[in-house]
Amino acid sequence: MAQQKFLTAPIEQTGMPTGIPYIVGNEAAERFSFYGMKAILMVVMTKSLLNAAGEPDLMSEAEATRWIANFNSVLYFFPLLGAILSDWLVGKYRMILSVSLLYCAGHGVLALMDFNTGIDQRTLLWWGLALIALGAGGIKPCVSAHVGDQFGRANAFLLPVVYGWYYFSINFGATFSTMLTPVLLNSPGLGVSWAFGVPGALMALATLVFWMGRNHYVHVPPSGKRFFRETFSKSGIWAILNLVPVFLLIAPFWSLFDQTASRWVVQAGKMDRHLPFLNNLEPSASQFQVVNPIFVMLFIPLFSYVIYPVAGRFVKLTPLRRIGFGLFLTIFSFLLVTWIETRITAGETPSIGWQVLAYAILTAAEVLVSITALEFAYTQAPNEMKSLVMGVSFLSITLGNQYTAWVNKMIETAHRAGTPILEGASYYWFFTVTMMVATVLFVIWAPFYRGRSHVQSEGDAEPETPAS
């Protein structure tokens, strides 16, 4: 009943909805929290993990990569469950607000790792990451769909711009946290608890900002039984099945991309990280992850206001064409890190500038693939299924990271058996070939896609049109 005092449908206007700044501000703080924590995971796992007796309990590179991949997998699986509960019973606003508390609790558990609790750090790490994954399960599909719910048909033309700035806010928060948390981790007197605790405080701030905007939002109510009728209707089932090939073929992109928080960090640790233009400053291997969000903030306006308009004069830039080109760029980024690893294996110490170039190529691919897929999934979803389809779209990240976890599990097993596999550059070659195969399949499939565009207003859909 309390929800009735809020708008339940967007006002038909051509301007920007007033709730957008609160959602974007919330996302910037929440992403500071998430990426700050994620930036130091690989280093904590491989260099500073202790057991209950205070003795080193370090993970191998393969084991830590598998842990992070499994965390990403679970993190992006729970959005499907959160989406179902949101669309069916709870509603997006209440779901986001309530599960944010689980998110904060997860950071709290991680912040206990430096204290003498009598619990080994692996256990605390497991529980902290589990709570964060549960919290993200309610937040991720609902926030991105909540953004779209603020728009009607009259201002739907602003959706690509808003999703771009929404993604910009994610990387704005990630930039500062990726630089700050490694400093907290390595500073005398601070360490693991501060490095995980500060992002937790930012998560609490994110929750407060989101609550402050409650009177400015459109609160699309949960659809109750209508959710199941819509989901299992012919149009609902067709909408999901229609999008499944997109999500499956994007999964390898996430397998490669999310290794920037694991294998790329290890590789950066073996490179010359001195920056001559900054008085020979030497950032840590973890801190170089910051170039990704920095490039995102530069590339979003570059692509939106320069590359897309110019390229659009020569070719129709449909969503699937943008995604396809992004998959091609991903191949080239991993070819470059494969070459870097070849030089490291040969005993050289290549400049970190080469990995920065690989980040630039991969980030351009991210803008083309991730932002486009986010907008595409929302517009192709029937109005009663927005959160559900966003949740299904996140399964592509789960599948990609499960593939990474499986490969690294095979590496661990082979190493224990005394028959090492995929060492050095061959590891990166393996994933590069995977990306090549997925890209070719995507290019073959894309011209056959047909779909409908749905905007959260009267419930009407635009006529069926090719999206490729």
N, C-alpha and C positions, 0 to 999 in steps of 0.2 A: 504493500500500500504506500510505503514511503516514497517509492520511486515515482509515483504519479505526479509529484510536484515538479519533476524534471521534464524537459522536452523529451519526447519519445520518438520524434522524427525530425529530420533536419528542416530548418527554415529555407525556403527557396530564395536564395540570394546569390549574387555573383561574386561577392567578396569572400575573404578568408573567415572561417568560423572562429569565434572568440575563444573556444576551448583549446585550440591547437597549440598556443604557446605553453600551456600547462603540460600538455602531453609531451611535447618536444623537450621541455625543461626537465620533466621527470625522467625521460629516456636518457638524457645526457648524464644525469646523476647516477641512474641505475647502471648504465654502461661503464661509468667510471668505476663503480663498485665491481662489476663483473670482470672487466679486462684488467683492472689492477690486480685482482686475485689471480687471474689466469696467466698474467705475465711472468709470475715468479714460480709457477707450479713446477716446471721442468727443473729449475735450479734447486728448489727445495727438495724434490724427490731424488735427484742424483748427487747432491753435494752436502745437504745439511740435515737429512732425515735421521732421527734418533729413535731408539727403542725406549721402553719404560725405565731401563737402568741408566739411560743417558749415553749409551754407546751407539756408534754409527750404525745405521740400518739402511744403507743407501741402495737405490734401485739402479739397474743397468739402463742403458739408453733405450733398449727395446722394451723393457718392463715399464719404464716411465712413459714412453710413447703409447704403450697399450693402455695404461691407466688413464692418460689424458684423452685418448680416443674413446674409451668406454664412457668416461665422464661426459664427453660431448654427445655420444650416442644417446645416453639416458636423458641428458638435458634436452635434447631435441625430440625424444620420444614422448615424454610426458605432456608436451603441448597438445597432442591429440586428445588425451584424456581431459585436460583442462578445457579444451575447446568444446568437447561434448557437454561437460557439466555447465559451461558458460551459456551455450546456446540453448540447452535444454531447461536448466533449472535456475541458475544463479544470475546470469547477466554479466556482461564484460566488466563493468565498473566494479561491482562487488567482488568478482573473482580476482581482479588485479589487486584490489586493496587488501583482501584477506590473505592471499598467499604471499604477499610481500613480507609478512611477519615470519614465514618459514625461511624466506631468503635471508632476513636479518639474523635469524637463529643460526643458520648455517655459517655465516661469517663469524658469529660469536663462538661457535665450536672451534673453528680454525684459529681464532685468536687465542685459544687456550693452549696451543701447541707448545709454547715456551714455558708454560707453568708446570710445576711439579704436581701433576694430577695423579700419578701412578698409572696412567694409561699411555701406551706407546703411541708415538706420533702417527703411525700408519692408521691406527684405529680412529683417532681424532680426524685425520685427513679424510678417511672414508665417510664418516658420519657428516662432517661439514659439507663435503661435496654432494652427498646424497640429499641433504636438506636444501642446498642451493638448487639442485636439479629439480626437486619437487616444486620449489617456489617458482622457478622459471617455467615449469609446466603450465602454471596458471597464467603467467604474465605474457609469455611470448606470443601465443596466437591471438590473445585478446587485445593487446596494445596495438598491434599492427592493424587488426580489424577495427578497433575502436577509432583509430585515425580516420579510416574510410567512412565510418558511420556518421561522421560529422558533416558529410557532404551530400547534397542533393543533386538532382540532374542539372540544375542551373549553374552550379559551380564545380561540377565534376571535372571540368577541364583543368582545374587546379591540382587534381590528384597526383599527376606525375611530378609536379613541382614540390608538393608537400612531402611525398614519399622520398624525394631526393633530399630535402632538408631534414626529414626525420632520420634518414641514414647519416646525414651530416652530423646531427646531434650525437648519434651513437659514437661516431669517430672523434668528435670534439672531446667527449668525456674520456674515451679510450686513450687519446693522445697524452693527456696529463697524468692519468693513472699509470700508464705504461712507463713513463719517465720517473714517477714518484715512488712506486712500490719497490722497485729494485734498490733505490737509495735507502728506503726505510729498512729493507732486509739486511743491507750491508753496513748500516750505521752502528757504531758501538753504542751499546745501551738500549738499542731498539730491537731489531731482529724480526723473527717470524711473526710474533704476536702483533706488533705494530703494523707490519706489512699487510697482514690480513685484517686487522682491526680497523684501520683507517677506511678501506673500501666499505667495510660494514657500516661505518658511520654515514658514509655517502648514500648507502642503500636506505638508511632510515630517513635521510633528507629527501631522497627520491619519493618515498612513500608520502611524506608530508606535502611535497609540492603537488603530487597527484591529487591528494585529498582536497587541497585548497582550490582546485579548479572544478570541483564537483558541480557547482551551480552553472557552469558555463558549457557543460557537455550535453550532447544528445545521448540519452540513456536508452538505447534500444532494448526493450524488455526481452527476457528469455521467452522462447516460443512454446515451451511445454510440449504437449503431445504433437503440436504442429511440426516440431523439429523432426520427429520420427517419420511423420507423413511426408515431409519435404525430402528428408534424406533418402528414404526408400521409395520415393516416387521415381517414375521413369526419368524425369529431368534431373533429379538429384543424383541418381546413380550414374546417369550418363555424364554429368558434369565432372564427377570424380574420376570415372574411368577415362574420360577424355584427357584429363590432366596427368594421369599416372605415368605415361611415357615421358612427359616433360620432367617430372620429379625423378624418375629412375635414371634418366640420361644426364641429369645435373649432379647426381650423387657422386660420381668420380671427381667432379670439381671440388666438392667439399672434402673429399679424402685428401686431395693434394693441398688445398688451401689451409685447412686446420693444422697441418704439420708445421706451419710457421711458428706455432707455439711450442713445438717439440723438437723435431729434427733440425729445423732451421736455426734454433737457438744453439744447439750443440755445434752446428757447423760454424756459426758466427764466433763461438768460443775458440775456434782454431784459426781464425783469420786475423789479419792486422787491422785493429779497430781504431787506430789513431786517426784523429781528424786534424790535419795540418791547418785548415782554415779556422779552427777554434783553439789555437795555441797548443796543438797536439793533444787535445783532450782525448781520453780513451773511455768511452761509455762501456758498460757491461754488455755481455752478449744478450741478456734479457731486454735491455733498454732499446736495442736496435729494432725490436718489434714496433716501436713507435712510428717508424717510417710508413707503415701501412695506413694508420688513421690519418697521418699528415697528408699522404698522397690522396686518400679518399676525399678529404676536404678540398684539396686543390682540383681533383678531377671531376667532382660532381658539377660545379659551375662550368668547368671547361667543356664537359660533354653536353650539358643541358643547353648552354647558350652559344657554343661555338661548333663543336664536332657534329652534334645531331642536326642542327639547322643547315650546316654546309653540306653534310653528306646526304641530307634529305632532298637536296636539289637534284641529285643524280640517281638515287635509289630510294624506294619506299622502306623506311626503317621500321618494320614491324617488330613486335616484341621478340618473336622467335628468331628473327634474323640477328637482332642484337645479342641474344643469348648465344647463338651459334658462333658469332665472331668472338665473343668472350671466351668460349671453350677453346678456340684456336689459340688465343693469346696465352691461356693457361699452359698449353704445351710448351710454348717458347720460354716461359718463366722457369719451368722445370728442366728444360734442356740447359739453361744457364746454370742452375744450381748443380746439375749433374757435372757440368764442365768444371765448376768450382771444386767439387768433391774430388774430381780426377786430379786436379793440381795439388790438393791437400794430401791425397794418398801418395803422390809423387814426392812428398817432402817439402813442398813449397808453402808459403804463407801468403796467400793472395789478399789483396786489399778488400776491405769490407764494402768498398764502393761497388764491386761486382754484385754482391748480394742486394745492395740497395737498388741496383738496376733491375734485378730479378723481382724485387718487391714492387717496383714501379709497373712492370709488365703485369704482374699478378693482380695488382690493385686495379689497373685498367680493366682487366678481366672481371674482377669483382663488381665494379660499377655496371658493367654490361650484363653480367649474369645475375647477381644477387638482387640488386635494386629492381631490375626488370622483372625477375621472377616474382618478387614480392608484390609488385603492382599487378602483374598478370594474374596471379592466383586470386587476388581479391576481386578483380573485375570479372573473372570467369566463374565465380562462385554465385549460386542463387542467393537471394537476400537472406533467407532463413538459415544459411549454412556458411556465413562468412568466416566465423571462428573455426568451424570444423575444417573447412578447406585450407585455411592458413595452417592449422595443426597438421593436416595431411602433408602439406608442402614441406614442413620441417622434417618429415621422415626421410627426405632426401639427404639431409645432413646426418641423421642417424645412420642410414645405410652407408654413406661415405665413410664415416668414422668407424663403423663396424668392420668395414673392409680393411681399414688401416690397422685396427686392433687384431684382426685375424692374421694379417701378414706378419705383424710383429710377434704374435704368439707363435707362429711357425718358425720365425727367426730364433726365438728363445728356446724352443724345443730342439731345433737343429744344433744350436750352440751347446746345449747340455749333452747332446748325443755325440759331440765332438766332430760334427760335420757342418761348420758354419756356412750360411747361405746369405745372399743379398748384402754383402758387406761393401763398404765404400760407395763408389759411384754406381755400382750395380743396383743398389737400393733405389736410387733416384731414377735410374733407367727403367726399372720395373713399373714405377708409378707413371712415368712419362708415357710408356706404351699403353698403359691402361687408359690414360686420358685421350690418346690418339684414337683408340678403338671407339670410345664413347662419343667423341666428336664426329667421327665419320657416320656412326649410326644416327646421331641427332640430325645431321645434315640430310641424310636420306629420308628420315621420318618427317621432318618439319613441314614440308609442302603438303602433307596429307592431313594436317590438323584442321579441324573445323570447330568453332565454339561460339558461345554467346556471351555478350557483355552485360553484366547486371550492376546497377547502381542503386544504393540504398535510398529509395524514395517511394514511389507508388507501388513498387514491386514488379514493374514491367521490365522486360528485357529487350535489348535492341535486336534487330533481325540477325539471323545466323549468318556469320561472315567468316571468311578465312582469316586466320590470325598469323599466318606464316609469311 
